[in-house]
Amino acid sequence: MTIDRIRFVLFLNGLFLWPLATMMLVPAIVDLADYNYGDARNFAISAVITGAVGALLVLAFREKHFDVTDRRTGFLITVSAWLLAVFFGCIPLLGSSQHIGFTDAMFESVSALTTTGSTILVGLDNMPRGLLLWRSLLQWLGGVGIIVMALSFLPALRVGGMQLFQSESSDISGKPFPKISQMVRAILFVYLSLTLACVIAMMFAGMPAFDAINHAMATIATGGLSTKDASIGYYRSVPIEVVTEIFMVAGALPLGSYAVFLVNRGKKPFVDDQVKAFLIVLATAIGLCTIWNISQGMIPREALRVSAFNVTSIITDTGFATSDFSTWGSFAVGLFFMLYLIGGCAGSTAGSIKIFRWQILFAGVIRGLKSMLYPNSVMRVRYQGSAVDEAVVSNVRNFFFVYIVTLFVLSMLVMATGVDFLSATSAVAQGMANAGPGLGPLVGPSTNFSAIPELAKWWIMAAMILGRLELMTFYVMLIPAFWRR
């Protein structure tokens, strides 16, 4: 590992801290408007500290020319920028009037920036508006941040099939966006447009303006942190639930596909194979859950309503809730646990394994079965009508293996702290999927993560970060060869 590479990484980390510092001034202004001078001062001080550290890094490691933008640099920048943002994101929480401890502040910051949506805070309904807005801003920045990071650094990295989807999208390549800068601008335009549309729709549905802004950022980022303890269930409104469902799905679709669709003025289809597969899985899961709830005595209309919302929330990895689905019976609990492992489309704000990897894995299994019948034939895994490179298929298989092993190990570590089996495994599964609520008695939709041991919170934080970084981006840094010159 060369000194130039480390200097370049630290320089970019300094640049990344400036937008974070600037965003801290927004809740400071909100608290000032509410005459909450203590929290406003806390956000202002936090902004100064974050901005100053960023300036020091930039000034200390600035060079006229850097020529170290290789694969290892990309990995280092991605991991270090996320970890740095998580640490500085928790500073306003530490100094707030809510007296949040370091572990809980870090948990809330990690959950927000990774767009997981798990929370340890109680009494959200009466908390200062600046603090609530900061949580929403963190998850909104985290939702677009991972995509912009991927657009900037990850296309050249052969991680879990990422090269199949240039810049985390299966249909962004070639002429529509010949330059990365154009691609980033298009993604940001779509992200901002969806957020604004969601704010307006939620206000028309009857949600107050402040709540609409916060929930819109959480919805498009598929983050799920709410301004209410009861989440979306607080409003008891069908229009609000329908609007939220629509935009949760919108956030789980490839943001790049929106951009390409707009650039081509609708000439290129928006719905590709992974979008079709995602919508089919979503509809099937809603149908199965509805039928199950009806069989358990729920009124059909209510069964469809609660099933549609909560299934959509979990499969898109958003994490909003309108009811405690962990009490719906064993089949529903098993279904929701499986949904943790599916996720949205590549290039979306959703987390988890993602639909395209499942498609490639199943295509590989079918090819394996056919080769047993025709051992001398040459067969290729195909996706969207094109042959998939064998390296991609291998990377996807490796990703699945690492994902399951990580889930198993972290679950055991959480259970070692005294957490029951269902709470531990579902907490880790939702953390890796960045999905929000768990399924057990300690971490279910009707509770939060405040009651679990402190050490367990750190293991779950690790699950959130690993899931958001898609595992391999972090694990490759553990190989000794990574640090050699």
N, C-alpha and C positions, 0 to 999 in steps of 0.2 A: 504494500500500500504506500503510494508516494505521498510526500508532503504536499505537493501541488494539488492532489486530489482532495486531501483533507481541507486545505485552505479554501478550495472552490466550494466544498460542501458547507463549510462554516459561513462563507460569504453569502451563499444563497439562503441559508437558514436565517441570517440577519435580515435579508430582504423579505422573507416570509413573515417575519414578526411585525413589520410595519402595518400591513393591512389589519392584522389582529389588534394592534394597539389602536388603530383608527376606529375600529368597530366598538371598542370599549367606551368611546365617547358618546355613542348613541344611547345606551342605557343611562349614562351619566346625565344626559339632557332630560331624559324621561323622569328620572328621580328629582332633578331640579324643578321640573314642572309640577311635580307632586309635593314640593317642599320637603322632600326627604334628603336633606343636605348631607347627612352622614354617609349614606350609600352613594350619593352623587360624588362626594369627595373620594370615596373608596375607589370608584371606577376611574376617576381622573388620575389618582395616584397609580393605579394599576396600569393605565395607559402610558403614563410617563415611564414607569419601570420597564415595561415591555418594549416601548419605542427606544428607550436608551440602550437596552441590551442589544436590540437589533442594530442600532447605529454603531455601537462599539464593534460588533462582529463585521459589519460592512467596512468600517474604516480600517480595522486591524488586518483584514484579509483581502482587501481590494487589490486587484492586479489589472494591468492594462489588457492582458490577453490570457485567457484560459484555454487550454487544449486538452482537457481531461474528461470530456463528456462521453465516456464509454459506459459499458454495462454496469460495472461496479460503482461508478459514480452515481448512476441512476438509482441503484438500490440504496446506496447510502443517503442520498438526498431524500428519497421517499420515506424511509424509516425515520431518519433523524428529524425531518420536518414535522412528521406526525407527533413524535414524542415531545418535541419542543413545544408545539402548539398545545398539546394536552397539558403540559406543566404550566405554561403561562396562562392558559385558559382557566385554570383553577384559582389563580391569584385573586380575582374579584370575589370569588365565592368564599375564600378564606377570610377576607377582610370585611365581609358583609355583616349587617346587623343580625343575621340569623345564627351567628356563632357556629359555623360549620367547621368540623375538624378536618385535618389534612387528608385523611383517607377518604372521608365522604366527599370532600371537595374534588379530589382527584377522580373519584368514581363518577361524580356528576359530569365533570369535564370530559372524561373518556367516553361516557355514555352519549353525551351530546355530540362531540366531534366525530365519533364513529357512527353516528345516527342510529344508535341502538335503541334509545328511548327508555331504558331502565332508570329508575330514580330511587334515591334514598331520602328525599325530602318529603315531609308531611306538612299539611296545612297550606298547600299551594294557593287555595282560594283567597287567602288573606296576606300573601307575601307581597313585598314591594314589587311594583311593576318593572323596575329596572332589572331586578334579578331574574324575573320570569323572561323578560325580553333577551337577556344575555344568554340564557339557556337555548332559546329559540335561534338566536343568531349563530351560536356555536354549531348547532346541528345543521343549520342552513349552509354555513360555510363548509362544514364537513361533507355535506351531500355533494356539492359541486367540486370540492377540493380534490377528492380522490380521482375524479374524472379528469380534471385539468392536469393533475399530477401524472396520470396515465398518458394523457395526450402529449405531455412534454417529455416523458422519460421512458415509459414502459413499452412502446411498440417494438423496440429493438430487443426486448428481453424475452427469452423463450420460457415463459412461466405459465404453467397450467393451460396452455393453448392460447395465450394472449395474442400470439402472432397471427392466429387465424382471424381474429377480429382486430384489424388494425385500429389502434387507438380505442380499444374497448368497444368497438362497434363493427358488426359484420358487414355493413354496407358503406362505410366511409373509406374510400380508397380512390386513388386516381384523380380524375378531372374535377369532381365537385369541390375538393379542398386540396389543392396541390401543396399548400403550405400549412404547417402546424399552427401558425398564428391565426390563419383564417378559420381553421377548425375550432380553435379555442374560442374565438369571437362568436362563432355560430352556436356553440354549446352554451355559452354564457347568455346569449340572446334568448335561446329557447328556455333556459332555466329561469331567467327573470320574467319572461312572458308567462310561463306556466304559474309562477308564484303570484304574479299580479292577477291573473285570471282566477286563481283559487281564492285570493282575498276578496275579490268582487263577488264571486259566487257564494262564498260563505256569508258575506254581509247580506246579500239578497235572501239567503235562506233563513236569516234571523239571528245570526251570531253578532255580538257587539264588535265594534271595529278593532279594539285592541286584541281581543281574543281571536278575531279573524286573521289578523296579521301574524300572530304567533302560531296559530294552527296551520295556516297556509305554508309557512316556512317549514314546519314540522312535517306536513303532508307531502310536499314536493320533494323534500329531502329524504322521505320515508324514514323520518326520525322518531316521531311518536311522543316526544315530551309535550305534555299538555300544561295549561295554566290552571287546571282543575284536578283535584284529587281523584274524582270519578271519571276523568278523561272525557271523551266525547259523550259518554253516558250521562254526564251532568245535564246536558241540554234536553234530553228526552224529545228529540226532534227528528222526524223522518227526513225532511228536506236536508238538514245539516248532515245526517248520516249518508244520504245518497250523494251529496256533493263531495263529501270526504272520500267515499268509495271511488268515485270517478277519478279524482285527482291522485289517490293512492295508486291506482292502476296506471295513470299517466306517468307518475314518477318511476314506476317499475319497468317502463318500456324504454328502449334505447334512445337517449337524448339526441344522439347523432342522427338517428333515423328521422326525427322531426326536422332537423336542419337540412338534411339531404332532400327530404320531401318538399320543403319550402323552396330550396334553391332550384329544384327541377320543376317547380310550379305544379306539383302533383303528377308529373309524367312518370316518375319512378314510384312503384308501390311502397307504401309505408309498412304494410304487414308482410314480414318475411317469415321464414320457418320457425325461428325461435319465438316470435310474437304469437304466431298461431298456436304453437305448443303451450306457451304460457297461458293464453286465454282458455284453451281446452282444459288444461289442468285446473285452472281457477274455477271454471264452470262445473267441472266434475266434482271438485272438493266441496263447493257450495251445495250441489245437489245431494251428495252423500251425507253431509252434515245436516241438511234440512230434513231428509228422510229419517235420519237417526233421531233427531229431536222430536219429530212428529211421533215416532214409535215410542218415545218416552213420555208421551202425554202432552206435548206442547201444541198449542193452537197453530195450524198450518201457516197462517199469515205471520205470526210472531216468530215461528221457527225459521221461515225464509228470511225475515228481517235480521234477526240476530246472527244467523249463520252466514248470510252474505257479508255483513259488515266485518265480523271477527275473522272469518276465513280470509277475506281480502286483506285485512290488516296484518295477519301473520304471514301469508305467502308473499306479500310485498315487503315484508320485514319492517313495517311501519311501527306497529306496537300500540296503536290506539285500542281501546276496549269499550264496549257498551254493556257487557255483562261478564260474569265470572265463568268462562267456558271450561275451567278446570273442574267444575262440578257437574258437567253434562254427562258424565259416565265414561267408562273405560274406552269405548270406541272413539268418542270425540277426543279424549286425551291422546290416544294413539295417533289419530289423524293429525292433530295439531303438532305433535312432536315430529311427524314426517314432514309437515309443511315447513318446519324450521329448516330442513335440509334441502329445500328446493330453491326458494328465492326467485328473483325476477330475471330480467334479461341482461345480457352483457352490455355494458355501456350505459346502464341505468344507475340510479342512486341506491338501488336495492343491494342487499348483501347476499350471504349464504353461498351455496355451491353454484347456483345459476343454471338456468334452463339449458343453455347450449352445451354445457358439460354433460348433463344427463343425456341429451340427444346423441352426442358423440359416443358416450359410453355404451348406450343401448345399441347403436349402430355397430360398434366394435364387437359386442356380444353376439349379435345376429350374424356378423361375418364369421365369427368363431364357430358358431353352430353349423353354418353352411359349409365351412371348410372341412368339417367332420364328414359331410356327405360327399364333398368333391375335393379330396385332398390335393389333387394336382392342378386345380384351377387357381388363377390369380385374381383375387378380389380385393377391392379397395373400399375403405370406409368413405361414404359420400355424405356431403352436407350441402343443402341448398343447390343440388345438382352438380356439385363439383367434388372431385376427389380430395380427400383430406390427407395431408402429409402424415407419414407414420410417426414423425416426431411429435406432432400435435396429439395424436391418439395416445402415445406413450405418456406425454405430459399430463393429459387428462386422467389417465389411470393412476399416475403417481400422485396427482392432486387428491383424488378420492382416498387413496390409501393414507396419505399424510393427514387429511381432514379427519378421518375416522379415528386414527391413532391419537391425534391431538385431543379430540373430543373425549376419548376414553381416559387418557392420562389426566387431563384437567378435571374431569368429573371425579376421578378417584381422589385427587388432591383436595377438592372441595368437600367431598364426603369425609376426608380425614379430619376436617375441622369440626365435625359433628353434625353436619347438615344431612337430612334424610336423602334417600336415593333419588326420588322423583324430583325434589327441589334442586338437588345438586346437578343431576344430568340435564334437566330442562334449563337451569340457569346457565350452564356452560353452552348448551346447544343454542339457546337464544342469543347468548353473547357472541358466539362465533358467527351466527347468522345476522347479528345486529338487528334482532327482531323485537325486543322489548320485554313483555311480561313472560314469566315462567309458568310452570304448571303445578308445582307443589304447594303445600300449605304455607311455606315461608315466602314464596316468590310469585304467587299466582296473580291473576289480573285484579283481584280485589285487595291485594296487599302491595308492598313494594320491597325493596332490598335492604331496608334499614335494620331488619331484625337478624340478619345473618352475621356470623363472626367476621371480625376485621380482616383476618387472613384470607377468608373465603372471598371477600370483596376484591382483594388484590388478584387472586386467581381468575376471577370473573373479568376483571379489567384486562388481564392478559388475553383472555378469550376474545374480548371485544376488539382489541388492537390487532391480534393475529387474524381474526376474521376479516377486518376491514382492509388489512394489507394482503389478503388472500394468501396467507401462510408462507408460500415459497419466497416471497419478497423479503421476509424476515429470516427464514431458515437458511437461505443461501449465505447469509452473513455469519452463520455459525461454522461454516466450513473453513478450516485453516487456510486452504488455498486462496480464499477470498482476500486475505490480508497480506499475502505475499506480493512482492513487487511484480 
